[in-house]
Amino acid sequence: MARVTFRSLIVGVLLFAANGTAMAQGDLPESETDKWQFTIAPLYLWAVGIDGDIGLGPATAPVNIKFSDALSNLSGAFTLHFEARKEKWNVLADYMWVGLEPSATLPTGAPLNVDLDMQIGELGGTYLVTEGSPFVEVLAGARYQKIDLKASPTPVSVDENWWDGFVGARITGQWGNWKVVGRADVGGGGSDLVWNVSLLGDYRFKNWGSVFAGYRVLDYDYSSGSGASRFVFDTRLQGPLLGLAFHF
């Protein structure tokens, strides 16, 4: 078992969990735009790497963590992306939950066990402003993030949650069965600033299904509390995306 400092373990656990919401992709509007079109992508993967600073109480530590560094500590995960389109309007929702149970040995020789739950949810909508290929949509919505961490036998506990609003745009080009989707949004609220960009390629192999892959960057500047209750989450999360989407 590796020997780590308490601060570096807590920081590493927090950062691995914060892989945020994932892709946002919509179908190219069909000729019968008065009919509902649905897309669902369950259990997609965002292999995220993280750079930034995490602060707990008076301590702040720079962090550079790869997805693979914490994968062995994963106790459970669930992800889901959903979209519903009718005419020029589209509703999108995204949810991610991940649970981690890492352990290590402190410099004193004592064992340290960490129990972490992380939830990120997104609800928003888009409106089609140009048609054809590529087509452009404006988007707006809200993003929720919750971090719940307990470490034993230490008294350290973090229970943070916040909301951010965001606005942005999405552009989609389609060539046969291939589609490219770019998205960018910026916002704030609980965070001082949060911005998000992604670029995805999607291949429609059947009317009911497609596979997608791409890259996403999500940057948070969040802080709360002071003194011993101070918490800082100033990080950039980025990495490749991969998943399977169903259309009906």
N, C-alpha and C positions, 0 to 999 in steps of 0.2 A: 504493500500500500504506500502510495507516494506521500511524502511529507510536504505539507503546504502551510502557508500562513493562513490564519482565520480570515483576514481581509481578502486575500486573493481567492480563496474558495468561495466566499459569499459573492464576490464580484463575478466570478466565473459562472456560478449558478444563475445569478440574475440575468446575465447577458445571454446565455444560451436560451433561456426561456423567452426572451423578448423578440421572437421572430415575427411578431406582428401579423397583420393581415396580409394575404397574398394577392394573387393576380386579380385583375378585373377585365373580363373579356365579354363582348357581346356579339350576337349574331348580326351579320349584315342584314338589314331589313329586306324581307322578301316582298314579292309583288302583292301578296294578300296581307297588307300591313294592319288590317282591322282584326286579325286573329292573334291571339296570344301565342308567343314563342317563349319557351322556357329552356334554360341551361343550368345544369347542376354539375359541380366538380367536387366529389367527395374525396377526402384523404389525399389532397395534393401535397407535394413536398417543396419546401423552401430551404435549401441548404445554405444557411446564412453564416456569414462571417461578420464579426463585430469589432469596431474600433471606437474608442471614446473614453469617457470618465464616468465612474460610479462613485457616489459619495454616501457614506453612512456615518451619521454623527459628525465628529470633527475630521474624519479621515476621508480623503479622496484619492482614488487610485486610477492611473491610466490602464486601459485594458485593450488587448488585442487577442481575440479568441477565435479559433476555428470551430466550425460545426462539429468536426470529428472529435475534438477534445472532450466534449461533454456527452457524446452520443451514448456511451456505455452506462451513463447514469439515468437514462430515460426510463421512467416508470409507466408512462402512458401518454397518448396524444390523440387528438381528434381535430380535423379541419374540414370545413365545408364552405363552398362558394355557390351562390345561387343568383340567377338573374331572370327577370320576367319582363318581356318587351311587348308593347302594343302600340302600333302606329309610330309616332316619334318619341314616345316616352319609354323609359326603361328603369326598372327598380332593381337595385343590386344589394345583396347582403353577404357578409363574410363573417365566419366565426373560427377561432382557433383556441384550443385548450391544450396545454402541455403540463405534465407532472414530472418532476425530477426528485430523485432521492440519492444524492451523492453522499459519499463519506470519505474521510481522510483522517490523518493523524496530525495533531497540532504539534508545534515545537516542544511542548511540555511532555509529549508522549500520550496525551489523552485522546481518545477517539472523538470525532466530530461528525454528527449526522445532521443532514439538512433535508427538510421537506418543503418543496416549492411547488405552488400552483400558479400558472400564468394564463390569463384569458385576454384575448383581444377580439373585439367585435366591431364590425363596420356596417352601417346602413346608409344608403344614399340613393341617388337617382341621376339619370342623364336625360338630356333633351337633344334630339337630332337637329343640327343647324345647317348641314349641307348633305346632299345625297350623292349617289354615284359611288365610285371607288377611286381614291379613298373618300370616306365620309367622316365628318367631325361632329362630336358631341360635347356639350358643356356638362359638367357634373358638379354636384354638391352633396354634402352629407355630414355625418358625425362618426367619430371613431372612439371607442371605449377601450381602456387598458386597465388591467388589474394585476397586481403583483402581491402574492401572499407567501411569505417565507418565514420558516421557523427553524432555528438551529439549536440542537441539544448536545451536550448539557449546558450550553451557554444561555443567557437570558435574551439573546438577540432575536427580535421579531420585526418583520416589515409587513405592513398591510396598507398598500397604496392603491388608489384607483382614481382615474380622471377621465374627463371627456375633452375631445378636441373637435371643433368644426373644421371643414375643409372645402375648398372650391378648386376647380381645375378643368381639364379637358382631356378628351380621349379621341384618337384618330385611328381609323381602321381601313386598311387596304386589303382587297381580296383579288386573287388571281387563280381561277379554277378552284381546286380543293384547298389551296393554301391561303392563309390569312395572316396578316401582321397587325398587331395591336400595340399602340404606344399610349401611355397614360402619364400625366403629371398633375399633381395637386399640392396645395400648400394650405396651412391652417394654423390654428392655435386655440387657446381656451385654457384648459388645464396646463398645457405646455406653453412655454414662452413662444416656441416656434416648432412646427413639425412639417416636413415636406417629404414627398413620395414620388418616385418615378419608376416606370417599368416598361420593358419592351419584350413582347412575346411573339413567337411564331406558332401557328396553330394549323394542323393538318386534319381535314375532315375525311376520314376513311370510310364512313357510312353516314347515311342521313341522321342516324341516331347518335353517332359518336365521333369524337376527335381527340387527338393527343396534342399537348402544347408544351413548349419549353421556352425559357427566356431568362431574363435577369431583372432583379428588383433592388432598389435602394430606398430605405426608410430611415429618416434622420430625425431624432428627438432631441429637444432641449427642454428638459423638465426639471423642476426643483420644488421642494416643499419643506416646511418646518424650519427650525433653527436649533442650534445647540445639539444636544444628544438626540433629538428627534429629526434632525436634518436628513433629507434624502435627495440625492441628485442623480438624474438619469440623462446624461448628455452623451449620446451615442449615435453612431451610424451603423445600421444593419444592412448588409448587402450580400447577395449571392444568387446562384441560379435557381430557377423554378422548373418543376416538372409535374405533369399531371394528366389525368384523363377526364374529359368532359362528356356529359350525356345531353342530348338535345331532343326536345319533344314539343 
